[in-house]
Amino acid sequence: MINKRLLIKNLLAHNDENSFYDKKRKIDISQREGKAKFLKHICALSNSNPNNNSYIVIGVEDEDNKIVGVDFFDDSKIQNLINAYLSNPPIVQYENIPFPHLQDDKVVGLVTIRSKSNNEVTSLRRNIWKYYGGAVFMREGSMSMPKVFDIEIKDLNSDIVTAIESHAQNNIEHTLDGVFDFMNKRQDFSPQYKVFREYFVVCWAGQRKEIGTVAFYSRVDIELINEQVRLFYSALDEVSIQFDEGSFKIIEYVNLGLHNQDKYFPLEKTIITFENNANYNLETSLLFEPPQYDKKILHHIYNANNAILKKLKKGITLHKDEERDIKNLPVTYLICYFNGFEEAIDKLNESKNYLKSYSEEIFSIYKESIRILRKVKYS
């Protein structure tokens, strides 16, 4: 089993970006341009490495390899995006890897790309941004370049990648260090751990509260220690956790109440099943049913949001009641969208930079709203 934190260190130490490895300060697949560039790199790495894994490390400075981290990104539906835009799509996995020196809400993103076939070329299925459907990309050094002629796929990297991965294998020392690191770092939120099948270790922490007979957690952090992968992190949502001897289940709830009322709706269920042969399976399923509200009330809220956004654009100081309402702006735009206000998403995207400048707290609420939207959209 590969320790993903050690794998990232080995990739960064190996050399600069090449035909099996790329690094990015950040990616943004919420915008068309960012989505197109991400798909281009996936396509190029898949074609350049038919018989082994390719990797993209996200959250690293290009000049000096400094690990600065990015926001936790838990889009389990990223494969749906790949399948929608690429012909002969590779298998793509995005994982969040915590590093001890990063703040709690930051991780390093690790994208693993594995070609399904060593005989078929991956290409764009349809137009996106300035790239045309049918385009083929390959890696030339650190660049993902378009190819407009027939290409021969060659296996040039298997030995190198195998060596890097073999030096990142987990051992008991790495596992114990990971458990101790987690337990010490998360003492403020009652950290716990459990061993599954005498091999896997899951650690989790969160603020616990009970509603009836069910325990819920907020400010949740969950890690699979063997691979140094953060499975879940949220500063805002509520989560229920259940486990037995062979599985660990997480159900995430999102707050989509109006008028400052907490009203939680199930969003997604994740089940990790641990096998006796030192393998595990992770499955996610969307549970979300958009809440429906009175359209007259939503029209009033939508117009109020637009008025606040207009003031932010013009740099006009908000009134006290507007300062209170701006905290709900991202969520209420999202609720409006789920209730048929299609243009509400454009307004939400438009508000990004203004909310970021307004306050860190409100921008974090914005990012949570976008995360919910992304999950629902790609499902």
VENVENUR-V253241 format. One record per helix or strand of 2 or more residues. SS is the DSSP state (alpha for helix, beta for strand). FROM is the first residue (numbers start at 0). TO is the last residue. If there is no record, write none. Layout:
BEGIN
ss={SS	SS}
from={FROM	FROM}
to={TO	TO}
END
This chain:
BEGIN
ss={alpha	beta	alpha	beta	beta	alpha	beta	beta	beta	beta	beta	beta	alpha	alpha	alpha	beta	beta	beta	alpha	beta	beta	beta	beta	beta	alpha	alpha	alpha	alpha	alpha}
from={3	20	31	53	69	77	85	90	105	122	135	142	157	171	186	191	199	213	224	228	237	246	263	279	294	319	343	351	359}
to={13	23	47	57	70	84	86	96	113	123	139	146	165	184	188	195	210	223	226	233	242	254	273	285	313	337	349	357	376}
END
